[in-house]
Amino acid sequence: MDRRNWLIGAGALALAGGAGVVGWRTSVGSSADYDRYSARLRTPAPPDPAVADLIRYGTLAANGHNTQPWRFRIGAGAIDILPDLSRRTPVVDPDDHHLFVSLGCAAENLRIAATATGRPGALSLDETGARYVFDQGPARADPLFAAIPARRSSRTLYDGRPVSNRDLETLRRATDSPGVRLILLTDRPRIDQARDLVVAGNEAQMTDPAFMAELKHWLRFNPGDAMRTGDGLYSAASGSPVLPAGLGGFAFDRFVGAAAENERYARQIDSSSGLAVFLAERPDRAHWMTVGRACQRFMLAATALDLSCAFVNQPVEVAGLRPALAALVGEAGLRPDLVLRFGRGPVLPFSPRRPVAAVIL
């Protein structure tokens, strides 16, 4: 959310009812409590982790609107990663594309963690989800493993400095997957064209009442609400002020609009070093999960390189813009799946996560 808009909204309500605002801090939780909560969720796995620790690492994956639309089923030498359709976002994601991409992200985290800690195995994907079948074996060092608890989305301005060719090649190698194409945009003319598509998509979404209602449902305006639900888009993780739920909802309804959000996204992309566009060779659930796996590895590799990332998926979410994005990256005829911006920027709070017990069947 746009920081200026939130502050205007907060100030307006404070003037309308100052007495109620004075005591709001006691009802929203503290940032210190939230930091302790985040630290517990991201405690490094022990040398010989339980299966629950591997699942916890799986839940630290990127996912749309931080809905965490997954369930895990533990069997003999196997873990299934299954969709939780109660956490669908049918407006922004009507065909469950982002949901299955999110499953792929979680499955890849789990696979990396299991392999690195002595449970090597094979990950298979089909239209119903993913299955990791494993055995006991030697631990295999992987630099991406240490990055799992440190990865986060940084929805803020970056410093605009170019990323070295060596680091770009590291990102490409980490992402390499059969069935997935990665296009890196680091030249300013194409970044600007992609920015214009993001802004056009954002305009369409921000003027759609159904989209706005769905987005608001997943917003968490303060640490207390974020810790209570364990999900959603926590305002501080986007650099926005912490507010009581009622005040945050009022500010969102009254002050958040297309013009300011368009400007915010344009500034953020202008400050980025580049964009990463992911495309699957086939538009089916198994390939969407494969895209998720590749994107998760990209983000983990970026984390290990001290780079920040954030999704700017508007041109893939607004179907009418997909052909223009595909043409821009030289992949006409394919459906673009994800767009990430990357660069170097400040560290923001982590997003919340649900307890492991809540996601195990």
Rosetta blueprint (number, residue, H / E / L):
1 M L
2 D L
3 R H
4 R H
5 N H
6 W H
7 L H
8 I H
9 G H
10 A H
11 G H
12 A H
13 L H
14 A H
15 L H
16 A H
17 G L
18 G H
19 A H
20 G H
21 V H
22 V H
23 G L
24 W H
25 R H
26 T H
27 S L
28 V L
29 G L
30 S L
31 S H
32 A H
33 D H
34 Y H
35 D H
36 R H
37 Y H
38 S H
39 A H
40 R H
41 L H
42 R L
43 T L
44 P L
45 A L
46 P L
47 P L
48 D L
49 P L
50 A L
51 V H
52 A H
53 D H
54 L H
55 I H
56 R H
57 Y H
58 G H
59 T H
60 L L
61 A L
62 A L
63 N L
64 G H
65 H H
66 N H
67 T L
68 Q L
69 P L
70 W E
71 R E
72 F E
73 R E
74 I E
75 G E
76 A L
77 G L
78 A E
79 I E
80 D E
81 I E
82 L E
83 P E
84 D L
85 L H
86 S H
87 R H
88 R L
89 T L
90 P L
91 V L
92 V L
93 D L
94 P L
95 D L
96 D L
97 H H
98 H H
99 L H
100 F H
101 V H
102 S H
103 L H
104 G H
105 C H
106 A H
107 A H
108 E H
109 N H
110 L H
111 R H
112 I H
113 A H
114 A H
115 T H
116 A H
117 T L
118 G L
119 R L
120 P L
121 G E
122 A E
123 L E
124 S E
125 L E
126 D E
127 E L
128 T L
129 G E
130 A E
131 R E
132 Y E
133 V E
134 F E
135 D L
136 Q L
137 G L
138 P L
139 A L
140 R L
141 A L
142 D L
143 P H
144 L H
145 F H
146 A H
147 A H
148 I H
149 P H
150 A H
151 R L
152 R L
153 S E
154 S L
155 R L
156 T L
157 L L
158 Y L
159 D L
160 G L
161 R L
162 P L
163 V L
164 S L
165 N H
166 R H
167 D H
168 L H
169 E H
170 T H
171 L H
172 R H
173 R H
174 A H
175 T H
176 D L
177 S L
178 P L
179 G L
180 V E
181 R E
182 L E
183 I E
184 L E
185 L E
186 T L
187 D L
188 R H
189 P H
190 R H
191 I H
192 D H
193 Q H
194 A H
195 R H
196 D H
197 L H
198 V H
199 V H
200 A H
201 G H
202 N H
203 E H
204 A H
205 Q H
206 M H
207 T L
208 D L
209 P H
210 A H
211 F H
212 M H
213 A H
214 E H
215 L H
216 K H
217 H H
218 W L
219 L E
220 R E
221 F L
222 N L
223 P H
224 G H
225 D H
226 A H
227 M H
228 R H
229 T H
230 G L
231 D L
232 G L
233 L E
234 Y E
235 S H
236 A H
237 A H
238 S H
239 G L
240 S L
241 P L
242 V L
243 L L
244 P L
245 A H
246 G H
247 L H
248 G H
249 G H
250 F H
251 A H
252 F H
253 D H
254 R H
255 F H
256 V L
257 G L
258 A H
259 A H
260 A H
261 E H
262 N H
263 E H
264 R H
265 Y H
266 A H
267 R H
268 Q H
269 I H
270 D H
271 S L
272 S L
273 S L
274 G E
275 L E
276 A E
277 V E
278 F E
279 L E
280 A E
281 E L
282 R L
283 P L
284 D L
285 R H
286 A H
287 H H
288 W H
289 M H
290 T H
291 V H
292 G H
293 R H
294 A H
295 C H
296 Q H
297 R H
298 F H
299 M H
300 L H
301 A H
302 A H
303 T H
304 A H
305 L L
306 D L
307 L L
308 S E
309 C E
310 A E
311 F E
312 V L
313 N L
314 Q H
315 P H
316 V H
317 E H
318 V L
319 A H
320 G H
321 L H
322 R H
323 P H
324 A H
325 L H
326 A H
327 A H
328 L H
329 V L
330 G L
331 E L
332 A L
333 G L
334 L L
335 R L
336 P E
337 D E
338 L E
339 V E
340 L E
341 R E
342 F E
343 G E
344 R L
345 G L
346 P L
347 V L
348 L L
349 P L
350 F L
351 S L
352 P L
353 R L
354 R L
355 P L
356 V H
357 A H
358 A H
359 V L
360 I E
361 L L
